[in-house]
Amino acid sequence: MLLAGKKGLVLNVTNKNSIGWAVAERVAALGAKVGVGAQNEKMLDKVNELIAGNDRMKSFVVDFSDDAQMEALAQAAKETFGHLDFVVHSAAFAKREDLAGRFVDTSRDGFAMAMDISCYSLVAMCKHLEPILADDASIVTMSYLGSVRAVGNYNVMGVAKAALESAVRYLANDLGERGIRVNTVSPGPINTISARGVRGLTDMIKEVHDVAPLKREFGQDEVAGTTAYLVSDLSKGVTGQLIYVDSGYNIMGI
């Protein structure tokens, strides 16, 4: 199998409809042993329900805003796996009131929170996990087209995602000496519970379906497949890159 013998983390998973869970399922099905992250003890119960009966999966708790918890995660992952061949970062958050309306009205604390959870968490994750990353490990994070275009009702999250994509390039440069790859997957709008916090999601999905070159729907499964490629040895020559999974919508001028 493509990922036989690989060991890694998918951080974090919120529910069975999330992109993180689709990725965790796919990499496990391809032979990897997977640590599945939950943000807190309440979410841990949900994650444990999802992974029940799958001996390739183990749950972990990590709050991306807490450095002590991230260091504890690194120690727990070391005890469980020894080293990590891949880490998938799937974490983002912004206050609902900072997504709607005008970007210029974003609150100072809302801006800081969005940047901390949606961008800096990747940097902190790499810092804490670096000692247990294999020399050819792969790190993947998730973004969205709102990082390079002004998307209504996305606002501060678009700015945070732009920072995240830039951070990926700097991390790829820092970690490349060890052969560690860092890349970004940018899915189009997908009807997940988290995405429903963005007003007009249904209209966005319809527009992509109507305009994109591939006149077909896409979802968590396509994102999971691209992520599996990036954490596999097939992508050993790929780092610092942004890969869109949106049926080609991002290339269109209208």
C-alpha positions as CSV (number, residue, x, y, z in Angstrom):
1,M,0.0,0.0,0.0
2,L,1.1,3.6,-0.7
3,L,1.6,4.6,2.9
4,A,2.5,1.2,4.4
5,G,4.9,1.7,7.3
6,K,4.2,5.5,7.6
7,K,3.2,7.1,10.9
8,G,1.7,10.5,11.3
9,L,-0.8,12.9,12.8
10,V,-3.9,14.6,11.4
11,L,-4.7,17.7,13.6
12,N,-7.5,18.3,14.3
13,V,-10.7,16.4,13.5
14,T,-14.0,17.9,14.6
15,N,-16.6,15.5,13.1
16,K,-17.2,12.8,10.5
17,N,-18.0,15.5,7.9
18,S,-14.7,17.4,8.3
19,I,-11.8,17.4,5.8
20,G,-9.5,16.3,8.6
21,W,-11.5,13.1,9.1
22,A,-11.6,12.4,5.4
23,V,-7.8,12.7,5.4
24,A,-7.4,10.5,8.4
25,E,-9.5,7.8,6.9
26,R,-7.7,7.9,3.6
27,V,-4.2,7.7,4.9
28,A,-5.1,4.9,7.3
29,A,-6.8,3.0,4.4
30,L,-3.5,3.4,2.5
31,G,-1.6,1.7,5.3
32,A,-0.5,4.5,7.6
33,K,-0.8,4.5,11.4
34,V,-2.5,7.8,12.3
35,G,-2.8,9.9,15.4
36,V,-6.1,11.8,15.2
37,G,-6.2,15.1,17.1
38,A,-9.1,16.6,19.1
39,Q,-9.1,20.2,20.3
40,N,-10.3,19.4,23.8
41,E,-11.7,16.6,26.0
42,K,-15.3,17.2,24.7
43,M,-14.1,16.8,21.1
44,L,-12.0,13.8,22.2
45,D,-15.1,11.8,22.9
46,K,-16.3,12.4,19.3
47,V,-13.0,11.5,17.9
48,N,-12.9,8.3,19.9
49,E,-16.3,7.4,18.5
50,L,-15.0,7.9,15.0
51,I,-11.9,5.8,15.4
52,A,-13.5,3.0,17.4
53,G,-12.5,-0.4,16.0
54,N,-9.7,1.0,13.7
55,D,-6.4,-0.3,15.0
56,R,-4.5,2.0,12.8
57,M,-5.8,5.1,14.6
58,K,-5.1,6.6,18.0
59,S,-6.6,9.8,19.5
60,F,-4.7,12.7,20.9
61,V,-5.8,16.0,22.5
62,V,-4.2,19.3,21.5
63,D,-5.2,22.9,21.8
64,F,-3.3,24.9,19.2
65,S,-3.4,28.0,21.3
66,D,-1.5,26.3,24.1
67,D,2.2,25.7,23.7
68,A,2.3,23.4,26.8
69,Q,-0.3,21.2,25.1
70,M,1.6,21.1,21.9
71,E,4.7,20.0,23.7
72,A,2.8,17.4,25.5
73,L,1.5,16.2,22.1
74,A,5.0,15.9,20.8
75,Q,6.0,13.8,23.8
76,A,2.9,11.6,23.5
77,A,3.5,11.1,19.7
78,K,7.1,10.2,20.4
79,E,6.0,7.6,22.9
80,T,3.4,6.2,20.6
81,F,5.2,6.3,17.2
82,G,8.8,7.0,17.9
83,H,9.0,9.3,14.9
84,L,6.6,11.0,12.5
85,D,6.6,10.6,8.7
86,F,3.8,13.2,8.1
87,V,1.7,15.7,9.8
88,V,-1.5,17.2,8.4
89,H,-2.5,20.6,9.9
90,S,-6.2,21.3,9.5
91,A,-7.0,24.1,12.0
92,A,-8.6,27.5,11.5
93,F,-10.8,29.8,13.5
94,A,-12.2,33.3,13.4
95,K,-15.0,34.9,15.3
96,R,-18.3,34.8,13.4
97,E,-18.7,38.6,13.7
98,D,-15.3,39.1,12.0
99,L,-16.3,37.1,9.0
100,A,-19.4,39.1,8.1
101,G,-19.6,42.7,7.1
102,R,-16.5,44.8,6.2
103,F,-13.0,43.6,6.8
104,V,-12.0,47.1,7.9
105,D,-14.2,46.6,10.9
106,T,-12.3,43.6,12.2
107,S,-11.6,43.8,15.9
108,R,-8.0,43.8,17.1
109,D,-8.5,40.7,19.3
110,G,-10.5,39.0,16.5
111,F,-7.6,39.6,14.1
112,A,-5.1,38.3,16.6
113,M,-7.1,35.2,17.3
114,A,-7.6,34.3,13.6
115,M,-3.9,34.7,13.0
116,D,-3.0,32.7,16.0
117,I,-5.2,29.7,15.4
118,S,-5.2,29.7,11.6
119,C,-1.6,30.6,10.9
120,Y,0.8,30.6,13.8
121,S,-0.5,27.2,15.0
122,L,1.3,25.7,12.0
123,V,4.6,27.4,12.9
124,A,4.2,26.3,16.5
125,M,3.3,22.8,15.5
126,C,6.4,22.5,13.4
127,K,8.6,23.9,16.2
128,H,7.3,21.4,18.8
129,L,7.2,18.4,16.5
130,E,10.5,19.0,14.6
131,P,12.6,16.8,16.9
132,I,10.5,13.7,16.1
133,L,10.0,14.4,12.4
134,A,11.7,11.9,10.1
135,D,14.3,13.4,7.7
136,D,12.0,12.9,4.7
137,A,8.8,13.8,6.5
138,S,5.9,15.7,4.9
139,I,3.8,18.5,6.4
140,V,0.5,19.6,4.8
141,T,-1.8,22.4,5.7
142,M,-5.2,23.6,4.3
143,S,-6.0,27.0,2.8
144,Y,-8.6,28.6,0.6
145,L,-8.8,30.9,-2.5
146,G,-9.8,33.7,-0.2
147,S,-6.1,34.1,0.6
148,V,-5.5,35.7,-2.8
149,R,-9.0,37.1,-3.7
150,A,-11.4,39.2,-1.8
151,V,-14.2,36.8,-1.0
152,G,-17.3,38.1,0.7
153,N,-17.9,37.0,4.2
154,Y,-14.4,35.5,4.5
155,N,-12.6,38.7,5.5
156,V,-10.1,38.1,8.3
157,M,-9.8,34.5,7.5
158,G,-8.6,35.3,4.0
159,V,-5.8,37.4,5.5
160,A,-4.9,34.6,7.9
161,K,-4.8,32.1,5.1
162,A,-2.6,34.4,3.1
163,A,-0.2,34.5,6.0
164,L,-0.5,30.7,6.3
165,E,0.5,30.2,2.7
166,S,3.5,32.5,3.2
167,A,4.5,30.7,6.4
168,V,4.5,27.4,4.4
169,R,7.2,28.8,2.0
170,Y,9.4,29.9,4.9
171,L,8.9,26.6,6.7
172,A,9.8,24.7,3.5
173,N,13.0,26.7,3.3
174,D,13.9,26.1,7.0
175,L,13.2,22.4,7.0
176,G,14.3,21.5,3.5
177,E,17.9,20.8,4.6
178,R,16.5,17.7,6.3
179,G,14.4,16.7,3.4
180,I,11.2,17.7,5.2
181,R,8.6,19.0,2.8
182,V,5.9,21.5,3.6
183,N,3.0,22.1,1.2
184,T,-0.5,23.6,1.1
185,V,-3.7,22.2,-0.2
186,S,-6.4,24.7,-1.1
187,P,-9.8,23.2,-1.5
188,G,-12.7,25.0,-3.1
189,P,-15.9,25.6,-1.0
190,I,-17.1,22.3,0.6
191,N,-20.2,21.9,2.7
192,T,-18.6,21.1,6.0
193,I,-19.9,22.1,9.4
194,S,-17.0,24.6,9.8
195,A,-17.6,26.1,6.4
196,R,-21.2,26.8,7.2
197,G,-20.0,29.7,9.4
198,V,-19.4,31.5,6.1
199,R,-22.5,33.2,4.8
200,G,-23.5,32.4,1.2
201,L,-21.8,29.0,1.2
202,T,-24.5,27.4,-0.9
203,D,-24.2,30.1,-3.5
204,M,-20.4,29.8,-3.6
205,I,-20.6,26.0,-4.1
206,K,-23.1,26.5,-7.0
207,E,-20.9,29.2,-8.7
208,V,-17.8,26.9,-8.6
209,H,-19.8,24.1,-10.1
210,D,-21.1,26.4,-12.8
211,V,-17.9,28.1,-13.7
212,A,-15.1,25.6,-13.0
213,P,-13.6,23.8,-16.1
214,L,-14.4,20.4,-14.6
215,K,-18.2,20.5,-14.4
216,R,-18.4,18.2,-11.5
217,E,-18.8,18.4,-7.7
218,F,-15.8,17.9,-5.5
219,G,-15.5,17.3,-1.8
220,Q,-13.6,15.9,1.1
221,D,-12.6,12.8,-0.9
222,E,-10.7,14.7,-3.5
223,V,-9.0,16.8,-0.9
224,A,-8.0,13.6,1.0
225,G,-6.6,12.1,-2.2
226,T,-4.4,15.1,-2.9
227,T,-3.2,15.1,0.7
228,A,-2.4,11.4,0.6
229,Y,-0.2,12.1,-2.5
230,L,1.6,14.9,-0.7
231,V,2.4,12.8,2.4
232,S,3.5,9.8,0.3
233,D,6.9,9.2,-1.3
234,L,5.5,10.1,-4.7
235,S,5.8,13.8,-3.8
236,K,9.5,13.8,-2.6
237,G,10.4,16.5,-5.1
238,V,7.5,18.8,-4.1
239,T,7.8,21.5,-1.3
240,G,6.6,25.0,-0.7
241,Q,3.8,24.5,-3.1
242,L,0.1,25.4,-3.1
243,I,-2.2,22.9,-4.8
244,Y,-5.8,23.8,-5.6
245,V,-8.5,21.2,-5.4
246,D,-11.4,23.1,-6.8
247,S,-12.1,21.6,-10.2
248,G,-10.0,24.3,-11.7
249,Y,-12.1,27.2,-10.5
250,N,-9.1,29.2,-9.4
251,I,-7.8,29.6,-13.0
252,M,-11.0,31.3,-14.3
253,G,-11.1,35.0,-15.0
254,I,-14.8,35.2,-14.2
